[in-house]
Amino acid sequence: MAVVELDLGNVRGPQGIQGIQGETGPQGETGATGATGSKGDTGQRGSLWYNGTGITGTSTTATVYSGSGVSSALVNDYYQNTGTGADRGRIYRCTVAGAATVAKWVYTSTILGPQGAQGIQGETGATGSKGDKGDKGDTGATGPKGDKGDKGDTGATGPAGPNAANLISAADVQGLVGAAGGSSTVQLLINAIADRVANKLLSKTDVVNQFLNDSSKATSAALAYSLKQTTDALNSNLANKANASDLQNLSADLKYFSQNRILIGNSENIIVQCTRRGHVVDIVFKGSKPISFPAGGFAFFTLAEQFRPSDYKYISAYGFNMLIQIAPNGEVLTYQESVDKIIQGQCTYTVE
C-alpha cells in the first residue's frame, strides 16, 4: 500500500501584542521571626602590612629574620623596609607563619624606581645675617719652641764675696785634711799641700843612680832602665846557651806526685801510684788483697789531667792474664772479669 504525504500547513497564527499588566494582588502577612542560630567560628585575619628595618637583602629563599619585630606573622603578610640604606623600599612576603624566630620571608620586589638624573643646582641664596659670637674653644696643643732670643744686657755687679782663704769653702776631694769629699777651706788645703811638699815628698838629692842599702833614698829612672837592659841581655844569653838536651834534663828533674793512694772497693784492695817526671808518666798498680769484679767495663778510677795520655794506653797486669785500659779522658778501666785476684802491673808513657 502506497503512503501519500499530505501538507496541512501551519495551524499556529502570528504572536499577538502584549496585554496590559494586571494589578498586584494583596500581600500576605509576615510570619513570626524564628530563633537565633549559634555563632559561627571566628575566621582567620586577613594579610597585614608591616614596616621596619629588620628584614634585609634580596634572597628569594625563605629565611628567618629573628630581628624583624613581627611577633605573630601569617602566610602572605608583607613587610616593607623603611630604612635609609640599600634595602630601603624592598618588599618581603611571609611564607612560613609564626613568631619572629620561626616565621620565614622572601624578597618579592621594591617600590623604588631607578635613581633619576641629578637636578640642576639652584641659585645661591642671599647671605644671612652674622650670628652671635660663639663660646671660646679649648686651648690647643703647645706649638714648637721658638728660636733663642738675643742675649740680654749684663746685670749689675753683685756684692763682693769673702776674699780671705780661711773664709772660702772648698771640697777636700783627695782627703788632704779630713775624709775624701768632705768640706774644708782653701787655707786648710793650702797648709796640707805645703806640709806634703816640705816634709813628705822626695827631694832631688834623695833620688840616686846607684844601688844603696838606704830606705831614705829612691832609685832614679835611669838606674831602673839600666837594670832592665842588664836583665834582657842576661835572658838573651841564657836562651842562646840552652839546648834541647839541657831542657830535657831540666824537665826530667821536675817531679809531680798525685793520686798516689787510690782505694778500690771498700778496703785497701789496690793502691795506685802515679808519678810524672817531665813528660814521662809512670803508673804502678799494687794489690794488697784479692779483688773481684764482673766483666763488661769496671772503672778503677780517673787520672788527674796532668797524667792523661793523648791516645789509649794499656797496663799488663802481673800474676794472671789481664789487660787494663787508660783512655785519653783519664779513665782507667778493664772489660775482663776477675774473681779473687791480686792485681799488680805497671805502665810508662809520655804526655804533652
C-alpha positions in Angstrom: 0.0 0.0 0.0 1.4 3.3 -1.1 1.9 6.2 1.6 0.9 9.7 0.5 2.4 12.7 2.4 -0.2 15.5 2.8 0.9 19.1 3.7 -1.7 20.6 6.0 0.2 23.9 6.5 0.8 25.8 10.0 -2.1 25.8 12.4 -0.4 28.5 14.8 -1.2 32.0 14.0 1.1 35.0 14.4 2.0 36.3 18.0 -0.3 39.0 19.3 0.6 42.2 21.1 1.5 42.1 24.9 -1.5 42.7 27.1 -1.7 45.2 29.9 -0.2 44.1 33.3 -2.7 43.2 35.9 -2.9 44.8 39.3 -0.7 43.4 42.1 -2.6 41.2 44.5 -2.8 41.8 48.2 0.4 40.9 50.2 0.1 38.2 52.7 1.0 38.8 56.4 4.8 38.3 57.5 5.3 35.3 59.7 6.9 35.3 63.1 10.8 35.6 63.4 12.5 32.3 64.1 15.0 31.6 66.9 18.7 32.9 66.6 21.1 30.3 65.5 24.6 29.6 67.2 27.6 31.9 66.4 30.0 30.5 63.8 33.8 30.2 64.3 36.0 33.3 64.0 37.6 33.3 60.7 41.4 33.9 60.1 42.5 37.5 59.9 43.5 38.9 56.6 47.0 39.8 55.5 48.8 42.6 57.3 51.5 45.1 56.2 54.5 45.7 58.4 57.2 48.4 58.2 60.7 48.4 59.7 64.4 47.6 59.1 64.7 44.1 60.5 64.3 42.2 57.1 67.0 42.9 54.6 68.6 41.6 51.4 67.2 40.2 48.2 67.1 36.5 48.9 64.2 34.5 47.3 64.9 31.6 49.6 62.6 31.5 52.7 64.7 32.9 55.6 64.1 33.5 59.3 64.8 37.1 60.4 64.6 37.0 64.2 65.1 40.8 64.4 62.0 41.6 62.3 59.9 42.7 65.2 56.9 40.8 64.0 55.7 38.6 66.9 53.0 36.7 65.1 53.3 36.6 61.3 50.8 34.8 58.9 51.4 33.5 55.4 51.0 36.3 52.8 51.8 39.0 55.3 54.0 41.7 53.8 56.9 43.7 55.2 58.4 46.9 53.8 62.0 48.0 54.7 61.7 51.7 55.6 65.4 52.3 56.3 67.8 54.7 54.5 70.3 52.2 53.1 70.3 49.9 50.1 67.3 47.9 51.5 65.0 50.9 51.6 61.7 50.3 49.7 62.2 46.5 49.4 59.1 44.3 49.9 59.1 40.9 51.6 56.3 38.2 51.8 55.8 35.7 54.7 55.9 32.1 53.5 56.0 30.3 56.9 53.8 31.6 59.8 55.0 32.0 63.4 57.0 34.2 65.8 60.0 36.2 64.8 62.3 33.3 65.4 60.1 30.9 63.3 58.5 32.9 60.5 60.2 32.9 57.1 60.2 35.7 54.5 61.2 36.0 50.9 62.1 39.1 48.8 59.4 39.9 46.2 60.0 43.4 44.8 60.9 47.0 45.5 58.7 50.1 45.4 61.6 52.3 44.5 62.4 53.0 40.8 65.9 53.6 39.5 67.6 56.8 40.7 66.9 59.7 38.4 69.4 62.1 37.0 70.8 64.8 39.2 68.7 68.0 39.1 70.0 71.4 38.2 71.7 73.2 41.0 69.6 76.0 42.4 70.7 79.6 42.7 72.7 80.6 45.8 70.6 82.2 48.4 71.3 85.6 49.9 73.9 85.8 52.7 72.3 85.7 56.1 73.0 88.0 58.9 76.1 87.4 61.1 75.4 85.1 64.0 76.4 85.8 67.6 79.9 85.1 68.7 80.4 81.5 69.9 81.9 80.4 73.1 85.7 80.2 73.4 87.1 76.9 72.4 89.6 74.7 74.4 93.2 75.7 74.4 95.2 74.0 71.6 98.4 72.0 71.9 101.6 73.9 72.6 103.4 74.8 69.4 107.1 74.3 68.7 109.7 76.1 70.7 110.7 79.4 69.1 114.3 80.5 68.3 116.5 81.7 71.1 116.3 85.4 71.6 119.1 87.9 71.7 121.4 88.0 74.8 120.1 90.4 77.4 122.1 93.2 78.9 124.6 92.4 81.7 123.1 92.7 85.1 124.6 94.8 87.9 127.6 93.5 89.7 126.7 91.8 93.0 128.3 92.4 96.3 131.9 91.2 96.8 132.4 87.8 98.4 134.9 86.8 101.1 138.5 87.3 99.9 140.3 85.6 102.8 141.5 82.0 102.2 140.2 80.9 105.6 136.7 82.2 104.7 136.3 80.5 101.2 134.8 77.0 101.4 136.3 74.2 99.3 135.7 70.4 98.8 138.6 68.2 100.1 138.5 65.8 97.1 141.8 64.0 97.9 141.2 63.8 101.7 144.2 66.0 102.5 142.6 67.4 105.7 139.8 65.1 106.5 137.6 62.4 104.8 137.8 62.4 101.0 134.9 64.5 99.6 134.4 66.4 102.8 134.1 70.2 103.3 137.1 72.3 104.1 138.5 75.8 103.4 141.1 77.0 100.9 143.5 77.9 103.7 143.4 74.4 105.2 144.0 72.8 101.9 147.0 75.1 101.1 148.5 74.3 104.5 148.1 70.5 103.9 149.8 70.7 100.4 152.7 72.8 101.8 153.3 70.2 104.5 153.5 67.4 102.0 155.9 69.3 99.7 158.2 70.2 102.6 158.1 67.1 104.7 156.8 64.1 102.7 157.8 64.4 99.1 161.3 63.3 98.0 163.8 66.0 97.3 166.1 65.8 94.2 169.1 64.8 96.4 167.1 61.7 97.6 167.0 60.2 94.1 170.2 58.3 93.4 171.7 56.5 90.3 173.3 53.6 92.3 172.2 50.7 94.4 172.3 51.6 98.1 171.0 49.8 101.2 169.3 53.0 102.3 165.5 53.2 102.8 165.5 57.0 102.6 166.8 57.0 99.0 164.9 56.3 95.8 166.1 54.7 92.6 166.2 57.0 89.6 164.5 56.2 86.2 168.0 56.0 84.7 169.1 53.3 87.1 165.8 51.3 86.6 166.4 51.5 82.8 170.0 50.2 83.2 168.7 47.3 85.3 166.2 46.3 82.6 168.9 46.4 79.9 171.1 44.1 82.0 168.2 41.6 82.7 167.2 41.5 79.0 170.9 40.8 78.0 171.1 38.0 80.6 167.9 36.3 79.4 169.2 36.5 75.8 172.4 34.9 76.7 170.7 32.2 78.6 168.4 31.4 75.7 171.4 31.1 73.4 173.2 28.7 75.7 170.3 26.4 76.4 169.6 23.4 74.1 167.0 20.7 73.8 169.2 18.2 75.8 169.6 20.7 78.7 165.9 21.4 78.7 165.0 17.7 78.7 167.4 17.0 81.6 166.0 20.0 83.4 162.4 18.9 82.9 163.3 15.4 84.0 164.2 16.7 87.4 160.7 18.1 87.8 158.5 15.6 89.7 154.7 15.7 90.1 153.1 13.3 92.5 149.3 12.9 92.5 146.8 10.2 93.2 149.5 8.2 94.9 146.9 6.3 97.1 143.7 5.2 95.5 141.4 2.6 97.1 139.3 0.3 95.0 136.2 -1.1 96.7 135.5 -0.8 100.4 139.0 -1.7 101.6 142.6 -1.4 100.6 142.3 -3.8 97.7 144.6 -1.9 95.3 147.0 1.1 95.8 147.9 3.1 92.7 150.9 5.4 92.5 151.1 7.9 89.6 154.4 9.8 89.0 155.3 12.3 86.3 158.9 13.3 85.6 158.8 16.0 82.9 156.8 14.4 80.1 157.2 10.8 81.3 154.3 9.3 83.4 154.7 6.1 85.4 151.7 4.2 86.8 152.1 1.3 89.2 149.3 -1.0 90.5 150.0 -2.6 93.9 147.3 -5.0 95.1 147.3 -5.9 98.8 144.2 -8.0 98.8 142.3 -10.1 96.2 139.5 -8.2 94.3 136.6 -9.5 92.3 134.6 -7.6 89.7 132.4 -8.5 86.7 133.2 -8.2 83.0 131.8 -5.5 80.8 133.5 -2.4 82.0 134.8 -2.0 85.5 136.2 1.5 86.2 139.1 1.7 88.7 139.5 5.5 88.9 140.1 8.6 86.7 143.6 10.1 86.3 144.2 13.8 87.1 144.6 16.0 84.0 148.4 16.2 84.0 148.7 12.3 83.8 146.2 11.8 80.9 147.7 10.3 77.6 146.9 11.7 74.2 145.8 8.2 73.0 144.8 4.9 74.6 147.5 3.2 76.8 147.4 -0.3 78.4 148.7 -1.9 81.6 149.6 -5.5 81.5 148.8 -7.0 84.9 151.3 -9.3 86.6 150.3 -12.7 88.0 147.5 -13.5 85.6 146.4 -12.6 82.0 144.6 -9.3 82.4 144.6 -6.0 80.4 143.8 -2.6 81.9 143.0 0.3 79.6 143.9 4.0 80.1 141.6 6.4 78.0 142.6 9.9 76.8 140.0 11.3 79.2 141.9 9.7 82.2 139.5 6.9 82.8 141.3 3.6 83.9 139.1 0.5 83.4 139.0 -3.1 82.3 136.4 -5.2 80.5 137.7 -8.6 81.9 136.2 -10.4 84.8 138.2 -11.0 88.0 137.5 -13.4 90.8 139.6 -13.0 94.0 142.7 -12.0 92.2 145.6 -9.8 93.4 146.3 -7.3 90.6 149.7 -5.8 90.1 151.1 -4.0 87.0 153.0 -1.1 85.6 152.8 1.3 82.6 155.0 4.1 81.3 154.2 6.6 78.5 154.8 10.3 77.6 152.4 13.2 77.7 152.5 16.7 76.1 
